[in-house]
Amino acid sequence: QVQLVESGGGLVQPGGSLRLSCAASRLTISSFRMSWYRQAPGKERELVARIDSVADYADSVKGRFTISRDNAKNVVYLQMNSLKPEDTAVYYCYADSPFTRTYMGQGTQVTVSS
């Protein structure tokens, strides 16, 4: 079945960087709009960044996060720089298309703390 597997999360100090990866199987990411969402404890899930023909970002991460895709490897990345404690959340990879259902990964934990 279709799988989206996130990796790259962890514990990082404020100001640090992490790169998240989302590896897709049985799904061709070039045919989907790929997105990263996050959910912090007690908060609603929110869109962080998405990419199809262009990339869009939440205001809170503009200038710090970069979404990219490697269609040959079928992987989507989220480069996160200048991390802040408020970036702490579980980060989820999504794939959506107007022609089929939306797919979501299991999430990866990002914790920004000193």
C-alpha positions as CSV (number, residue, x, y, z in Angstrom):
1,Q,0.0,0.0,0.0
2,V,1.0,3.7,-0.2
3,Q,3.4,4.8,2.4
4,L,4.9,8.1,3.4
5,V,7.7,7.7,5.9
6,E,9.1,10.7,7.7
7,S,12.5,10.8,9.3
8,G,15.1,13.3,10.6
9,G,13.3,14.6,13.7
10,G,15.0,14.9,17.0
11,L,16.1,17.2,19.8
12,V,17.9,20.4,18.8
13,Q,18.9,23.6,20.6
14,P,17.3,26.9,19.7
15,G,19.0,28.4,16.7
16,G,19.9,24.9,15.4
17,S,18.9,23.1,12.2
18,L,17.2,19.9,11.2
19,R,16.3,18.4,7.8
20,L,13.2,16.2,7.7
21,S,12.7,13.7,4.9
22,C,9.5,12.1,3.6
23,A,10.1,9.0,1.6
24,A,7.2,7.8,-0.5
25,S,6.5,4.3,-1.7
26,R,3.8,3.2,-4.2
27,L,3.1,6.9,-4.8
28,T,4.9,9.2,-7.3
29,I,5.4,12.5,-5.6
30,S,5.7,14.4,-8.8
31,S,2.0,13.7,-9.4
32,F,1.0,15.1,-6.0
33,R,1.1,18.4,-4.1
34,M,3.4,17.6,-1.1
35,S,3.0,19.3,2.2
36,W,4.4,19.4,5.7
37,Y,2.0,19.9,8.6
38,R,2.8,20.1,12.3
39,Q,0.9,19.6,15.5
40,A,2.0,20.8,18.9
41,P,0.5,19.5,22.1
42,G,-2.9,21.0,22.8
43,K,-2.9,22.8,19.4
44,E,-4.5,22.2,16.1
45,R,-2.6,20.8,13.2
46,E,-1.3,23.5,11.0
47,L,0.2,23.8,7.5
48,V,3.9,24.5,7.5
49,A,4.9,24.3,3.8
50,R,3.7,22.9,0.6
51,I,5.0,22.4,-2.9
52,D,3.6,21.7,-6.3
53,S,4.7,24.1,-9.1
54,V,5.6,26.7,-6.4
55,A,6.4,26.6,-2.7
56,D,4.2,28.2,-0.1
57,Y,5.0,28.7,3.6
58,A,3.3,29.6,6.8
59,D,4.2,33.1,7.9
60,S,5.8,31.7,11.1
61,V,8.4,29.8,9.1
62,K,9.1,32.0,6.1
63,G,12.8,32.7,5.7
64,R,13.7,29.9,8.0
65,F,12.3,26.7,6.4
66,T,12.6,25.4,2.9
67,I,10.6,22.7,1.3
68,S,12.0,20.8,-1.7
69,R,11.5,17.6,-3.6
70,D,13.7,15.1,-5.3
71,N,11.5,13.4,-7.9
72,A,14.2,11.0,-8.9
73,K,14.5,9.7,-5.3
74,N,10.7,10.2,-4.6
75,V,11.6,12.1,-1.4
76,V,10.4,15.5,-0.1
77,Y,12.5,17.5,2.4
78,L,11.9,20.2,4.9
79,Q,15.1,22.1,5.8
80,M,14.5,23.9,9.1
81,N,17.0,26.5,10.2
82,S,17.0,29.0,13.1
83,L,14.7,26.7,15.0
84,K,12.7,28.1,17.9
85,P,11.1,26.4,20.9
86,E,7.7,27.2,19.3
87,D,8.6,24.9,16.4
88,T,8.4,22.0,18.7
89,A,5.7,19.6,17.3
90,V,5.1,16.4,15.5
91,Y,5.7,17.0,11.8
92,Y,3.6,15.1,9.2
93,C,4.1,14.7,5.5
94,Y,1.0,14.8,3.3
95,A,0.4,14.0,-0.3
96,D,-2.8,15.2,-2.0
97,S,-4.2,15.2,-5.5
98,P,-7.6,16.2,-7.0
99,F,-7.8,12.7,-8.5
100,T,-7.3,10.5,-5.4
101,R,-7.4,10.5,-1.6
102,T,-5.0,12.3,0.6
103,Y,-2.2,10.3,2.2
104,M,-0.4,11.1,5.4
105,G,2.7,9.8,7.1
106,Q,3.0,8.7,10.8
107,G,4.9,11.8,11.8
108,T,8.3,12.6,13.3
109,Q,8.9,14.5,16.6
110,V,10.9,17.7,16.5
111,T,11.8,19.2,19.9
112,V,13.6,22.5,20.2
113,S,14.9,23.0,23.7
114,S,18.1,24.0,25.5
